[in-house]
Amino acid sequence: MTDLTGAIWRKASRSSDQGNCVEVADNLAQVVGVRDSKDVAGPVLLFAPTQWRSFVETLKVNGLP
């Protein structure tokens, strides 16, 4: 299991006041964590940093926030 103790979580810049958003921890060396902001103790999706960058770049190329 990956140790996320040092993770610094931040909400998506377009998150709503109702809390319907995701949080990302991209300050760790080996992994990027993604979780539901309504369930911070729940499951976390883990991505390699290169996978996460590819995902974000794909969103930008396709005009998504």
C-alpha positions as CSV (number, residue, x, y, z in Angstrom):
1,M,0.0,0.0,0.0
2,T,1.2,3.5,-0.9
3,D,1.9,5.8,2.1
4,L,0.0,9.1,1.5
5,T,0.9,10.6,4.9
6,G,2.7,13.6,3.3
7,A,0.0,14.2,0.6
8,I,-1.1,17.8,0.2
9,W,-4.7,17.6,-1.2
10,R,-6.1,20.4,-3.2
11,K,-9.6,20.8,-4.8
12,A,-10.2,21.2,-8.4
13,S,-10.2,24.9,-9.4
14,R,-13.7,24.5,-10.8
15,S,-15.2,22.8,-7.8
16,S,-18.6,23.8,-6.7
17,D,-19.6,25.1,-3.3
18,Q,-21.7,21.9,-2.8
19,G,-18.5,19.9,-2.6
20,N,-19.1,17.9,-5.7
21,C,-15.5,17.6,-6.8
22,V,-12.3,15.7,-6.6
23,E,-9.1,16.4,-4.8
24,V,-5.6,15.8,-6.1
25,A,-2.3,15.3,-4.3
26,D,0.5,15.8,-6.8
27,N,3.3,16.7,-4.3
28,L,4.5,13.1,-3.9
29,A,7.5,11.8,-5.9
30,Q,6.2,8.5,-7.2
31,V,2.4,8.9,-7.4
32,V,-0.5,11.3,-7.9
33,G,-3.5,10.6,-5.7
34,V,-7.1,11.5,-6.6
35,R,-10.0,11.2,-4.2
36,D,-13.6,12.3,-3.7
37,S,-13.8,15.5,-1.6
38,K,-16.9,14.2,0.1
39,D,-15.2,11.0,1.3
40,V,-11.7,12.0,2.3
41,A,-11.3,8.7,4.2
42,G,-12.5,6.7,1.2
43,P,-10.6,5.1,-1.7
44,V,-7.8,6.9,-3.5
45,L,-7.0,6.4,-7.2
46,L,-3.2,6.4,-7.8
47,F,-1.5,7.4,-11.0
48,A,2.1,7.6,-12.1
49,P,3.0,11.2,-12.5
50,T,3.5,10.7,-16.3
51,Q,0.0,9.2,-16.6
52,W,-1.5,12.1,-14.7
53,R,0.3,14.7,-16.9
54,S,-0.9,12.9,-20.0
55,F,-4.5,12.9,-18.7
56,V,-4.4,16.6,-17.9
57,E,-2.8,17.5,-21.2
58,T,-5.5,15.4,-23.0
59,L,-8.2,17.4,-21.3
60,K,-6.6,20.7,-22.3
61,V,-6.2,19.6,-25.9
62,N,-9.9,18.7,-26.0
63,G,-11.0,22.0,-24.6
64,L,-12.0,20.7,-21.2
65,P,-11.2,22.5,-18.0
